[in-house]
């Protein structure tokens, strides 16, 4: 399958401190669901921020065969770990409409698309409510709706199961399995990644310890222990 994202030799540190990412190399293919697992402080969130161009790493990032540039980032959506980073408007309809308006769409047309996305995510009846009045699972789905409204070809999700109960985790896994495009998901939730990821990277202290089919990676107790996951 075609490679849609590639990282080559990524290195990053905050303010010249200790390395957070060290020589990161990997590829993601069209339609693939790729898990990135690691304990706290492994560098998972930092890696996603670098892939989105929000942090500047040394090395190279390629999107759709071309080196990372602002124009190609329009084909990538992101769901942040904290829903508050994406859901802050008076209603979730406003939250999902906002990125479309920022893209230059007419407000009426943008709201039409936003309502369609909320309906797809089972949130049509909640459209007029603020995110603060929703459950954590509903907030996650609203944030995903906002990302999907822009029709991305790659979706990055940072710790999407944070603060979710077991039922909400299963519902989220079912939703993400249905998406036809590339998904790159960071998590420390091993069982969640077993449900959705065909391939998994283990990240530990900023380095990739393993990159293989999910059953091989997450079925290796020694590897999970080395990454502080058990």
N, C-alpha and C positions, 0 to 999 in steps of 0.2 A: 504493500500500500504506500501511497505517497506520504513523504515526510512533510508535516505542516509546521513543526517547530523543532528547532535544534539549538542546544546550548553547547558551546565549545570553550573549554578552559575558563569557566567563570570563577572569579575570585572577588570577594567583597569583605570589607571590614568597616565598622562605624568609626569615623574620626580617627583613622589610623591605628585603632586598637587591635585586639586579637582578631585573627581571621574568623569570619562567620561562614563564608563559603570558600572552599578550597578545591580548585581544579575540577569543577563540575562539568561533566560531559554526558549528554543524553539526547535522545530524539523521541518525538511523539508523532504517531502516524494519524492519517485521516480516519476519523471515526473511532479512534482508540479511547478507552477509558484507562488512564494511567494514574495509579496511586503513588503518593510520596509519603512514606511513613517515617516517623522518628519521634523520639521523646522531646520533652520541653528543652528548648535551646538548641535543637539540632540544626536550625537554619531554614526550616520549611517555609515560614511566612516570608522571610527575607528573600528566598529564592523566587517566590511568586511575584514579589514586588519588583525584583530585578527583571523578570520576564515581561512585566508590564511597562518597563521603562520608568517606574516610579523611583527606583534607586539605580544608580549608575555603577555597574560592575565592570571590572576589567575582563577581557575575553570577548567573545562574540555570541550574539543571539540572532538566529535566523527565523523569520516568519514567512512561510510560503515561498521558501527558496531565496529570499532577499534579506540582507542584513536589516536589523530592527530599525524602523523609522516611524515617525508619528502617523503617517498615512496608513500603514499596515495595522496599527493598533486598533483602528476602527473595526477590524474583523475579529477582535478578541474581547470577550466579556469577562468580568470578574465579580465574584461574590466574596465580600470580606468576612473575616471571622466575626466581627461585631456588627450586627445588623444596623446599629445606630449610625454607622458610617455611611449607610446608603438610604436609610429610612428616617427622614427628619422633617418632612413636610406635614401640613395639617392632616392629610389623609394618605392612605397608601396608593390611591388612584393618582394623587399628585406626585408621589414618589416615582411611580412607574412612568408617568407622563413626562417628567422633567428631562430625562436623558434624550427623549425623542425631540422635545422642543429645542434642547441644546444642539441637536443635529440639524436644526433648521426646519423641522416639520411644522405645519400649521397646527395650532393648538387643538382645533376640533378633531382633526385627523389623528393627532397624537393621542388624544383621550380615547378615541375609538380603538386604536391598537392596544393601548394600555388596558382597557376593559377586556379585550379579547384575551390578553395574556393572563390577567387575573382570573378570568373564567377557566382557562386551561389549567391553572394551578389550584382551582377550587376555592378561589377567594373573591368571586364576583359579589357575593353578599356582604363582604367586608370592605368593599371599595371605599366607602365614605368614612371609615374609621381610621384613626391614627395608629401607627405601629405600636405605640405604647399600650393600646387596649387589646392587642392580639397576644395569643400564646407564643412561646418561643418557636414552635414548629411553624406557625402561621407567619411569623416574621421572617424565618428562613425562606419560606416559599415566596413571600412578597419580594425579598431581595433577589431571589432567582428570577422572578417575573420581570423585575427592573432590568436585569442583565439580559434576559432573553428578548426583551422588547426591541433590542437593537439588532436582532438576528445574527448573533455571532457565529463564527465558524470554529472558534475555540472558546471553551469556557473554563476559567480557572476558579477553583473554589478553595478557600482557606479555612480549614477546620470546620466544615459545615455541620458537624454533629455536636459542636460545643453547646452544652446546656440542654440538649434534647433528651427526652426519655426514650425508653426502648421502642415504643410504638412509633414515635415520631421519626426515629432513626430508620426503622423499616420502611415507613412511608416515603422518606426522603430517598432511600436507596431505590425503591421502585420507580420514583420519578426520574432519577438520574439515569437509570438503566434504559429508559425509553428515549432519551435524547440521541439523535443520530450523528451528532458531530463530535469532535474531539473534546474530551473532558480531562483535565488535570486537577487532581484532588489531593490536597495535603491533609493528613490526619494522624493522630496517635491512636485512633480507634481501629484496632486490627480487625475485629469482626465486621465492621462496616465495610472496610476495603475488601474483605473476602467476598462480600455480597455483590460488589459492583466492578472492581478493577480486574481487567484481564492481565495486567502487568503491574508490578510494583517496584519502586526504588526504595531502598532503606537509606536514610540520611542520618548520619551521626557525626556530631561536632564538625558540621560543615562539609563532610565528605560522603560520597556515595559508597556504601559498603556492599550493596548488592543491587542488581538490576536483572530481573528474571520474571517469568510467569508467576502470578500471584500465589498459586498453591505451593510453588517451590520456595518462594521467599518467606511467606508467612507460616509455612509448615516446618520451618527450621528453628527449633527452640534455641540453639546456640547463637544463631544470628540475631534473633529477637532479644536475647539477653545481652548480647554485645552492644545492641542499640538502646539499651535501657527501656525496653518495651514490655518486659516481664520481670 
